[in-house]
């Protein structure tokens, strides 16, 4: 079992070395992660906008269906 774990860890390390990371290794501090933080902000803003869009239309459809099915 430990042989498999060591082999897996070695394979993961070799693949991570091949990966292209979204930061410049020469930068220091938070500047190093500028692209990563910018992408995270874009994703969070998109999630909020999409969530608001879905909530708005859900509210509208609930009221329309409730109005049409009211006795």
N, C-alpha and C positions, 0 to 999 in steps of 0.2 A: 504494500500500500504506500509506503514512504517513497519507493522508487517512482511510482506513478505521480505522486505529488511533486517530487523534485523535477521530473520530466515536464509536467504541466507548467510549473513555475519557470523553468528555463525557456520553454516555448513562448510563454506570455512575455517574458523579458525580451526575447529576440524580436517578437512582433512589435512591442512598444518602441524599440529602437528604430524600427522602420517607419513608424508613424510620423506624420508631419504635424507638429504641434502649432497651435495658433498664436504663438508668441515668439519674440526675438530673444534668444538665450543671452544676448549681451545686455539687455535692459535689466534694470534693478527695480525692486519695489512693485507698486501697483501699476506702473507704466508697462510692465512686462505683460500684464493681463488685459490690456486695453481692448483688444479685439474680442476677447472672451466676455468681458463685462458689457461691452456694447451689444454683442449678440444676445446676452442674457436679458438686457433691458428691452430689446426689440421683441423677444419672445414673450416677456411678461406683459408688455403693452398690448401685443396682439391677443393674448389670452383675455385680458380685461375687456378689450373692444368686442371680441367674439362672444364672451360671456354676457355682456350687456345687450348685444344684438339678439342673442338667443332668449334671454330673459324678457326683453321687450316683446318679441313676437309670441312667446309663450303666454305672457300676460294678455295680449290682445286676443289670441285664439281661445284662451280659457273664457274670457268675457263674451266673445261672439258665440261660442258653443253654449255657454250658460244662458245667453239671451234667447237663442233659437230653441233650446230644449226646456225653457221655463213653461210651466203649465198655464 
